[in-house]
Structures are given as structure tokens and as C-alpha cells.
Amino acid sequence: MFIQTESTPNPATLKFLPGQTVLELGTADFPSAEAAGKSPLAKRIFAAGGVTGVFFGNDFVTVTKADDVDWPHIKPQILGAIMEHYQSGQPVIEGEGTNGGGHAEHTGEDGDIVKQIKELLDTRVRPAVAQDGGDITFHGFDRGVVYLHMQGACAGCPSSTLTLKMGIENLLRHYIPEVLEVRPVAA
């Protein structure tokens, strides 16, 4: 098995490409070792030490390291953990642990606007962000403000504010005049 790695805009996060499907549908975010309970793969990666977050996409795994750890020290253990997992035959996530669309539900009078926001996120934003090893999902819409949840390489990325304000906010405002601002939300 050959696992490729790619850097991301977030220097604390590295993208691992195992050359096989990681998740069939959606994404999965594990912001801590405690959150990895139903994922044998995430548990193995956290066990490598120095890992503060694990995120799964369709064909990639992004790993965020602690500030006091250097990639050359933990990258071999992470590669070993991913290889060991795929050789074990265990599922990536046990049971129904995947998140199909990733977006929060929204009910109310702004339903048509929210539908447009989600469609733009799914067609224009999420594919680009996945290239960088992350995901951005809809969290809410209130009085012209869109709240988005950033995951994987996007969470804590130094350029995430710029991505939100200059990229996503401008895109949404261009197509949906009711959108006034975009703000991030914590998990």
C-alpha cells in the first residue's frame, strides 16, 4: 500500500491519501481522541501521539498535530497506523457514524434562501475546500448572517478568515442578496 501525503494551507494539518475510499458518503470529524470512539482508524491515528484532530473525506484523511510536535517525528507513526488499519479489514467507522450531507437542518421562513446557500456550498465551496483537506458545512442563517462550521484542515487554519470573508462571503452575497455576512462557528 502506498499512501501519498499533501500539505494543506494549515501548517499544523497534513492530508493523507491512502489510494482507496475512506468514506463512501459525507465526512467525519474527530476533534479529539475521545470523539474517535466509533472509528478504529481515528483511534489508531490518535494513538500515534501528538495528534489533536482527525478528519475523513471521501478519499483522504487529514491529521492535525499539536503545536509542540514536528511532522518528521509523527508522520511515520501516522502512515503506519493508516496502513495497519487497511490491512486489518476493520471498517473506518463502526455502525452509522457518517454524516451524509454535513449541513445542519433549517426550518422556517428562510427555507428558500437556505436551500440556495446549501446548493452553492455543495457545488462551489466544498469541492474546493476538500482539495485542501477540509470541509465547510452550513450551521445556520439568521438576519442575513450565514454561520458555517469549518472542519479538518480548515479548522484553525491561518487563512480560514480570508477564505470565509473574501471567498465564501463574496460568493454568497453575489448570488444571494439576502446574505450580508458569513461567520464561523465552533464545533
PyMOL commands that set and color helices and strands:
alter all, ss='L'
color gray80, all
select helices_A, chain A and resi 34-36+40-47+71-88+111-131+160-175
alter helices_A, ss='H'
color red, helices_A
select strands_A, chain A and resi 4-7+13-17+28-30+51-56+61-65+134-142+145-152+181-185
alter strands_A, ss='S'
color yellow, strands_A
deselect
rebuild
show_as cartoon
